[in-house]
Amino acid sequence: METPCSASRTTACAPIMGIFKTDPSKHVVVGNEMNCEICGHNLFFKRKGQINTAGLSFFELDWLNATANCVVCAQRGYVHWFLPTG
């Protein structure tokens, strides 16, 4: 079976694929298909990322910090952050 990485004829996503539980996929932002800001690739892994602040980290209350949605470029590993809305 051909994976999205082999379909794009790149082996660059093989080293980082092991840390994600799903195959990379396309990502849409405000109705537009997203491309990586660094390399222009269009396949991403999805994950959450914590937005740490100095104050809460000082008191070891990191779990109170906000969480952002992240997409990681399957070709270069560049992380694109999307802040929570609302």
N, C-alpha and C positions, 0 to 999 in steps of 0.2 A: 504494500500500500504506500502510495506516495504522500509524504507529509507536506505541509505548506513550506517548510524549509527546503526540501528537495525540489519542490515545484518551482521555487524561485532560483534554483541552481546556486545556492549558497550553502556553505558548511559553517558559516560564521555563527549561526544560532545553535549549533550542536553543543558548544561548551556551556552555554547558559540554560539550555533546555532542561537540564537535570534539576534545576531549582524550582521549576514550575510544574504544576500538576496537569496542565492542559496544553494543547497545541496553540501556537500563535494564531491570531485571527485579525481581521480588519477592524478598525475602530472608527466610529462616526462621532463627530463633534458638531453640534448645532446644524445637523443635516448635511455636513460635508465630510467626505472620507478623509481621514487623517493620514499624513505622511510624516516620517521622522524629520525633525528639524535639522539633524546632522547629515543623514545620508539619503533621505528621500524614500526609504523603504516603507512598505505599507502593511506589514504584519507585526503585531504586538502581542505580548503577554500582558494579562491584566492582574493587578494586585492592589492592595491597600498600603498606605504609608502614613506613619504618624508624624504630625507636625509638632515637634518639641519646642517648648518655650523655656527660657532660662529660669524664670520664676518657679514654675511647677517642677522642673528637673531638679532645682536646688533642694526642694522639699521632698524629693523622691515621689512625686505625684504625677509621673509621666502618663499614667493611664487616664488622667483627666484631659489630656491634650486632644485636640481635634484630629480626625483622620481624613486623609485625602485619597482620592482615587488616582492610581498611577497606571500608566501603560509603558511597557518596556520594549524598546525596539528589538525585534528578533534578530536583526543583522548586526547591530553595533552595541546593544545593551544600554543605550541612552534612556534615561528615565524621564518621562514627561509627567508632570504633576498637575492635577486638577483640584483646586481648592473646593471645599464644600460650599454649597450655596444655601441660602436661607437662614 
